Amino acid sequence: MPDKMDLKDIIAIGRTLDEYSRMFDLRFTQLKGASILDMGGGVSSFTAEANELGLNVKSCDWIYGFTAEELEKKCVSDLGVMLEKLPAIRDNYRWDFYKNEAGLRVFREKAYKTFIEDYKKGRSNRYIKSELPFTVFTDKEFDITLVSHFLFLYDEHKDYNFHLDSIAELIRITKEEIRIFPIVNLRWKKCGFVDRIINEPEFGKCRMEVKKVDFEFVKGGNEFLSIKP
């Protein structure tokens, strides 16, 4: 069995509001009235679904320079690649939530199709082209920032200095809390950068804590890093 999810690059795989709620242990009452950023939101439908509920959510990603048609084509391709690789490594995952590969496909397709539909409406105020480690946002522009399946996960693609600069930037633009999920990498191991970040003297004034959630797809991937600036 392969010892990791072998991906040559960061892929366009989206997740739904339901999945975000579980991954980040979110509560509607906590989010109501808050300014929320989905950093590296990609093709997730969290922003679209949350705004439909009356929440104030924006998504940031470098891919928002592409057209809806271009993004949809990439979504179909990347989902196919991911599902093709999955059978050989499925024992590294827990299937309580998705049940099987077909159930996983349903969620992934719902996420990107909902995103594409919203993106096609030209809502540039929601989908902002920018990226870590340096963004276009002002100091403390958001109350809460969420980072799903980007930092820590791709530690083979993004080195420690990138993570250091990225988290410093997230602290700059966030007032109350940053949540990063998961803290495992593509080898299904806790990323070694996590403890280094927690112990960085530069972030000494921040309160950092690893928190468990009830959602677990990757085995051992049931924790997020909470950072309170």
C-alpha positions in Angstrom: 0.0 0.0 0.0 1.4 3.5 -0.8 2.8 5.4 2.1 1.1 8.7 1.1 -1.5 10.3 -1.1 0.8 11.0 -4.1 -0.2 14.4 -5.5 2.0 16.3 -7.8 0.3 19.6 -7.0 -2.4 21.2 -4.9 -5.8 20.0 -6.2 -9.2 21.6 -6.6 -11.3 19.6 -4.2 -14.1 21.4 -2.5 -16.0 20.8 0.7 -19.5 21.8 1.8 -20.9 23.9 4.7 -21.8 20.6 6.5 -18.2 19.4 6.3 -16.8 22.8 7.4 -19.1 22.8 10.4 -17.8 19.4 11.5 -14.1 20.0 10.6 -13.9 23.4 12.4 -16.6 22.7 15.1 -18.6 25.7 14.0 -21.8 27.0 15.5 -24.3 29.3 13.7 -24.7 31.5 16.8 -20.9 31.9 16.9 -20.7 32.9 13.2 -23.8 35.2 13.1 -22.7 38.8 12.8 -19.0 37.9 12.4 -16.8 38.7 9.4 -15.5 35.4 8.2 -12.7 34.5 5.7 -12.3 31.1 4.0 -8.6 31.4 3.2 -7.6 29.2 0.3 -11.3 28.4 -0.1 -10.9 27.1 -3.7 -14.0 25.4 -5.0 -15.6 24.7 -1.6 -19.3 25.7 -1.3 -18.9 27.0 2.3 -19.0 30.6 1.2 -22.0 30.2 -1.1 -24.0 28.2 1.4 -23.1 30.4 4.4 -24.1 33.6 2.6 -27.5 32.0 1.7 -28.0 31.6 5.5 -27.3 35.3 6.0 -23.7 34.9 7.2 -20.9 37.3 6.1 -18.3 35.0 4.5 -15.7 35.8 1.8 -13.3 33.3 0.1 -9.8 34.0 -1.0 -7.8 32.0 -3.5 -5.4 32.7 -6.4 -7.6 30.5 -8.6 -10.3 33.2 -8.7 -8.6 34.7 -11.7 -9.9 31.8 -13.8 -13.3 31.5 -15.4 -16.1 29.3 -14.1 -15.7 27.1 -17.1 -11.9 26.7 -16.6 -12.4 25.9 -12.9 -15.2 23.4 -13.6 -13.0 21.5 -16.0 -10.2 21.3 -13.4 -12.7 20.2 -10.7 -13.8 17.3 -12.8 -10.2 16.3 -13.6 -8.9 16.6 -10.1 -11.8 14.7 -8.5 -11.2 11.9 -11.0 -7.5 11.7 -10.1 -8.3 11.7 -6.4 -10.9 9.0 -6.7 -8.7 6.9 -8.9 -5.9 6.9 -6.3 -8.3 6.2 -3.4 -8.8 2.4 -3.6 -5.1 1.7 -3.0 -5.1 3.8 0.2 -8.6 3.6 1.5 -7.5 1.8 4.7 -6.0 5.1 5.8 -9.4 6.6 6.0 -12.5 6.3 8.2 -15.7 5.9 6.3 -18.3 6.6 9.1 -19.4 9.8 7.5 -19.1 9.2 3.8 -19.7 5.5 3.9 -17.9 4.7 0.7 -16.3 6.2 -2.4 -19.7 6.9 -4.0 -20.8 8.8 -0.9 -17.6 10.8 -1.0 -18.1 11.7 -4.6 -21.6 13.0 -3.7 -20.2 15.5 -1.3 -17.3 16.6 -3.5 -19.6 17.1 -6.5 -22.1 19.0 -4.4 -19.3 21.3 -3.2 -17.8 22.3 -6.5 -21.1 22.5 -8.4 -22.6 24.8 -5.7 -19.5 26.9 -5.8 -19.5 27.1 -9.6 -23.1 28.2 -9.7 -22.4 31.0 -7.2 -19.1 32.0 -8.9 -20.8 32.3 -12.3 -23.0 35.0 -10.9 -20.0 37.3 -10.8 -19.9 37.8 -7.0 -16.5 39.3 -7.0 -17.2 40.8 -3.5 -17.3 37.2 -2.2 -14.5 35.6 -4.2 -11.2 37.5 -3.9 -8.1 36.7 -5.9 -5.2 36.7 -3.5 -3.1 34.2 -1.8 -0.8 33.4 1.1 1.7 34.3 2.4 0.8 38.0 1.6 -2.8 39.0 0.9 -4.6 42.1 -0.1 -6.5 42.5 3.1 -6.2 45.2 5.8 -5.2 44.7 9.4 -7.8 42.8 11.4 -10.3 42.8 8.6 -11.9 39.5 9.6 -13.2 38.2 12.9 -12.6 34.6 12.1 -10.4 33.0 9.4 -10.7 29.3 8.4 -8.0 27.4 6.5 -9.2 24.1 5.1 -6.8 21.4 3.7 -3.9 23.7 2.7 -1.5 24.7 5.5 0.3 21.7 7.1 -1.3 19.3 4.6 1.0 20.2 1.7 4.2 20.4 3.6 6.0 18.7 0.7 5.0 21.5 -1.5 5.2 24.5 0.9 8.2 24.8 3.2 8.4 26.0 6.8 9.2 29.6 5.9 6.0 29.7 3.8 4.0 28.5 6.8 5.7 30.9 9.1 5.0 33.9 6.8 1.5 32.7 6.1 0.5 32.4 9.7 2.0 35.8 10.5 -0.2 37.1 7.7 -3.3 35.4 9.1 -2.6 36.9 12.5 -2.3 40.3 10.9 -5.7 40.2 9.2 -7.7 38.3 11.9 -9.2 39.8 15.1 -10.5 36.8 17.1 -9.5 33.3 15.9 -7.8 31.4 13.1 -8.6 27.7 12.7 -6.5 25.4 10.5 -7.7 21.9 9.6 -6.3 19.3 9.4 -2.9 19.3 11.0 -1.8 16.0 9.3 0.1 15.9 5.9 -0.3 13.8 2.8 1.6 11.0 4.6 -1.2 10.8 7.2 1.1 12.0 9.9 0.9 15.1 12.1 2.9 17.8 10.2 6.2 18.6 12.0 5.6 22.3 11.4 2.7 22.4 13.9 4.8 22.3 17.1 7.4 24.6 15.6 4.7 27.2 14.9 3.3 26.8 18.4 6.7 27.4 19.9 7.8 30.3 17.6 8.9 33.3 19.7 7.4 35.6 17.0 3.9 34.3 18.0 4.5 34.4 21.7 1.6 36.8 22.3 -0.9 34.5 20.6 -2.8 31.7 22.3 -2.4 28.5 20.3 -4.1 25.2 21.0 -4.7 22.0 19.1 -8.4 21.0 19.4 -10.1 17.7 18.6 -13.3 17.5 16.6 -15.8 14.7 16.1 -15.2 14.6 12.4 -12.4 12.2 11.1 -11.9 11.1 7.5 -8.1 10.8 7.4 -7.2 8.5 10.3 -5.7 10.8 13.0 -7.0 13.9 11.1 -9.5 14.9 13.7 -7.7 18.0 15.1 -7.4 21.7 14.1 -5.0 24.3 15.3 -6.7 27.3 16.9 -4.8 30.6 17.0 -6.1 33.5 18.9 -4.1 36.7 18.1 
